[in-house]
């Protein structure tokens, strides 16, 4: 079984301005929004801005930082001369690739229902299994949406793709 989160971490740690934007957006999505509730939020609204936090940050390998806010997604530091920037629309485009099946959405729904209705609230016996099920359901959606690796030939000259 492929460890998609590890692949995403590698992509984020090694991305350059020439990294295929959909692949970079996929890596951000599975890293920062891999919970089934995030998938359902997007699926219900079709607005990736609904996933945007006021501010969130996460350290990445190679001395990099993933920063997310309402305006943008940014990968900074490390060996980058300029930050790599994505929009929330880039994440939405990955989820709208036509690869998300009704079965994947149903798994997310079931996981979130179990999360919401857990008898001991957000703790107690079985809570870890519920959290794991939400992560697995969300990761399955992102895994289905993973784009192929291509070079973004226009990245270096400032043309938005």
C-alpha positions as CSV (number, residue, x, y, z in Angstrom):
1,X,0.0,0.0,0.0
2,X,1.3,3.4,-1.0
3,X,1.9,5.9,1.8
4,X,0.3,8.9,0.1
5,X,1.0,11.3,3.0
6,X,4.8,10.4,2.9
7,X,4.7,11.0,-0.9
8,X,3.0,14.3,-0.3
9,X,5.6,15.3,2.3
10,X,8.4,14.5,-0.2
11,X,6.7,16.6,-2.9
12,X,6.3,19.5,-0.5
13,X,10.0,19.3,0.6
14,X,11.4,19.1,-2.9
15,X,8.9,21.3,-4.9
16,X,10.3,24.0,-7.2
17,X,8.6,26.7,-9.3
18,X,8.5,24.1,-12.0
19,X,6.6,21.5,-10.0
20,X,3.2,20.6,-11.7
21,X,0.7,22.9,-9.8
22,X,-2.0,20.2,-9.5
23,X,0.5,17.8,-8.0
24,X,1.6,20.5,-5.5
25,X,-2.1,21.3,-4.7
26,X,-2.7,17.6,-4.1
27,X,0.2,17.3,-1.7
28,X,-1.0,20.3,0.2
29,X,-4.6,18.9,0.3
30,X,-3.7,15.5,1.6
31,X,-1.3,17.0,4.1
32,X,-3.4,19.8,5.5
33,X,-7.0,18.7,4.7
34,X,-7.0,14.9,4.9
35,X,-9.9,14.6,7.3
36,X,-13.2,13.2,6.0
37,X,-15.0,16.3,7.3
38,X,-12.8,18.5,5.1
39,X,-13.8,16.5,2.0
40,X,-17.5,16.7,2.9
41,X,-17.2,20.4,3.4
42,X,-15.8,20.9,0.0
43,X,-18.2,18.4,-1.6
44,X,-21.2,20.2,-0.1
45,X,-20.1,23.7,-1.0
46,X,-17.8,23.2,-4.0
47,X,-15.9,26.2,-2.6
48,X,-12.3,25.3,-1.5
49,X,-12.2,28.6,0.3
50,X,-14.4,27.0,2.9
51,X,-11.4,24.9,3.9
52,X,-9.2,28.0,4.4
53,X,-8.3,28.7,8.1
54,X,-7.7,32.1,9.5
55,X,-4.1,31.0,9.7
56,X,-2.4,27.6,10.0
57,X,1.2,26.6,9.7
58,X,3.0,23.3,9.5
59,X,6.7,22.5,9.4
60,X,7.9,20.5,6.5
61,X,11.2,18.7,5.8
62,X,14.1,20.6,4.3
63,X,13.5,23.6,6.5
64,X,10.3,24.5,4.8
65,X,7.0,25.8,6.2
66,X,3.5,25.3,4.9
67,X,1.4,28.4,5.6
68,X,-2.3,28.5,4.9
69,X,-4.7,31.5,5.4
70,X,-7.8,32.8,3.8
71,X,-5.9,34.5,1.0
72,X,-3.4,31.8,-0.1
73,X,-1.4,28.7,0.4
74,X,2.4,29.2,0.6
75,X,5.5,27.1,1.0
76,X,8.4,29.1,2.3
77,X,12.0,28.9,3.4
78,X,14.3,26.0,2.8
79,X,16.2,26.4,-0.4
80,X,13.5,28.5,-2.2
81,X,14.4,31.9,-3.5
82,X,10.7,32.8,-3.6
83,X,7.7,31.2,-1.8
84,X,5.7,28.7,-3.8
85,X,2.1,30.0,-3.9
86,X,-1.2,28.2,-4.6
87,X,-4.8,29.4,-4.4
88,X,-7.7,27.5,-2.8
89,X,-9.1,27.1,-6.3
90,X,-6.1,24.9,-7.1
91,X,-7.1,22.5,-4.3
92,X,-10.7,22.5,-5.5
93,X,-9.6,21.7,-9.1
94,X,-7.8,18.6,-7.8
95,X,-10.9,17.4,-5.9
96,X,-13.1,18.2,-9.0
97,X,-10.9,15.9,-11.3
98,X,-13.8,13.5,-11.8
99,X,-12.2,10.7,-9.8
100,X,-14.2,11.0,-6.6
101,X,-16.8,8.3,-6.5
102,X,-20.0,8.1,-4.6
103,X,-18.5,5.2,-2.6
104,X,-15.6,7.4,-1.5
105,X,-18.0,10.2,-0.4
106,X,-20.2,7.6,1.4
107,X,-17.2,6.4,3.4
108,X,-16.4,10.0,4.4
109,X,-20.0,10.5,5.5
110,X,-20.0,7.3,7.5
111,X,-16.7,8.2,9.2
112,X,-18.0,11.7,10.1
113,X,-21.2,10.4,11.4
114,X,-19.3,8.0,13.7
115,X,-17.0,10.9,14.7
116,X,-20.0,13.2,15.5
117,X,-22.0,10.5,17.3
118,X,-19.3,8.8,19.3
119,X,-20.9,8.0,22.7
120,X,-18.1,9.4,24.8
121,X,-17.7,12.6,23.0
122,X,-14.3,13.3,21.7
123,X,-12.5,10.8,23.9
124,X,-13.0,7.4,25.5
125,X,-13.1,3.8,24.2
126,X,-12.9,3.5,20.5
127,X,-12.2,7.2,19.8
128,X,-8.8,6.6,18.3
129,X,-10.4,4.2,15.8
130,X,-13.0,6.8,14.8
131,X,-10.3,9.4,14.2
132,X,-8.3,6.9,12.2
133,X,-11.4,6.1,10.1
134,X,-11.9,9.8,9.3
135,X,-8.3,10.1,8.2
136,X,-8.4,6.9,6.1
137,X,-11.6,8.1,4.4
138,X,-10.2,11.5,3.6
139,X,-6.9,10.1,2.4
140,X,-8.7,7.7,0.1
141,X,-10.4,10.6,-1.6
142,X,-7.1,12.5,-2.1
143,X,-5.4,9.3,-3.2
144,X,-8.0,8.8,-6.0
145,X,-7.4,12.4,-7.1
146,X,-3.7,12.3,-7.3
147,X,-2.6,13.9,-10.6
148,X,0.3,12.6,-12.7
149,X,3.7,14.2,-12.3
150,X,4.4,16.8,-15.1
151,X,6.6,19.8,-15.3
152,X,4.8,23.1,-15.3
153,X,6.6,24.7,-18.3
154,X,5.1,28.1,-17.6
155,X,5.9,28.4,-13.9
156,X,9.3,30.1,-14.4
157,X,8.0,32.9,-16.6
158,X,5.0,34.0,-14.4
159,X,2.2,32.7,-16.6
160,X,-0.6,31.3,-14.5
161,X,-1.8,27.9,-15.6
